[in-house]
Amino acid sequence: MEPLRLVLLFVHLIGFALLLGGAITQYLTGRLKINRAMLWGAAIQVLTGLGLSAPLRDGDEPALAKLATKLVLGLMIFVMVFFSRKRESVNRGHFLAIIGLTLLNAAVAVFWR
C-alpha cells in the first residue's frame, strides 16, 4: 500500500502546485480571475486528500482532528474557487483568502504532527 500512498501524495503535491502557482500568477499579473490551473488544483487537492486520509497504513494514520481540519480547509478552497470561476474578476480579498487558505492548509499538513 505504500506505493499507492506515495503516488497519491505526489499527485496531491501537483494539485497544490497548480492551485498556488495559478493563484500567484494571476495575482502578479494584476488580473484577479480564477484560472483553470486553480480549479484543477483545488479539485485534485480534495480528491487526493480523501484518498490519503484512507487508513492504508499500519496504525500510522494522522489524527482525526488534523484530517477534519484539512478537509474543511480543502472544501472551503474548492468552493471559493468553483463558484467564482466564471466571473470576469474576483474581489481582491476573496482572491487573497484563497491564497491564504491554501498556505494554511499546507502549514497544517507540515507542522501538525
N, C-alpha and C positions, 0 to 999 in steps of 0.2 A: 504494500500500500504506500510505501514511502515514495516510489517514483511518481505515483499519481498525485500525491500531495505536493511534490516538487513542481510538477507540471502546472498544477492549479496555482501555486504560489508565483510561478513565472508569469503566467497569463494575468494574474491579479496585479502584478507589478507593471505589466504592459498597460493595463487599464488605468492604473494610477498615472503613468507617464502620459497617456493620451489625454486624460482629464486635466491634469495640472498643466501640461505643455500647451494644450489647446487654449486654456484659460489665460495663461501668461502671455501667449502670443497675441490673443485678442486684446488683452489689456494694454500691451506695449504699443500696439498699432492705434490705440485710441478708439477703436470700433468695438463697443461692448455688445457683442452678439454671440449667442450660443452657436458654436460650430459643430460639425459632425464628430470631430475628434472628442469633444467634450461629452456629447451624447453617448457615443460608443464607449468611451472610457467609464462613464458613470454606470452604464448597463453592465459592462464587463466586471466592474468592481463589485456590484451587488451579487451577480450570479456566481462569480468565482469565490466571493466571500462566503456565500452559503455553502458552496462545496467544501471550502476549507474548514468550516465550522462543524462538518460532519465528524463523528467520532471514528476516524480512520486509524488513529494511533493507539498504542498500548498504554492507556492511562495517562498520556501526556497532553490531554486536552486543555485548552485555555479555560479560565474561569468563566462561568455563565454571565457574570456581570460585564466582563470585558466583551464577550460576544454580543450581548444585548446592546451595549453602548455603540459598538462598531456597526451593528445592524441599523440602529436608529440613525446614526450619522450618515451611513451609506444611503439609506432610503430618503433622508432629508435632501441630500445632494442630488440624488436621482430625480426626485420630484421637482426641485428647483430648476434643474436643467431641462427636464422633459416638458414641463408646462410653459417654459419660456423660449423654447426652441424656434418657434415660428415668428417671434417678434422681430421687428427690424432692429430694435435696440433695447437693451436691458438696463434698468436702473443701476447706477454705479454701486450703490450699497448692496443690492442683490448680487451683483457680479462679485464684489469683494467677499461677500458672505460665502459664495460657492468656493472661492479660493481658500478662505479661512477654514471652512469646514473640511475641505479636502486635506489641508495641512494638519488639522486637529485629528482627523481620522488616522493619518499616518503616524502622528505622535502617540496616539493611543496604542497602535499596533507595536511600536518600537519600545516605548517606555513602560507600559503596563505589563508587568510580569507576574 
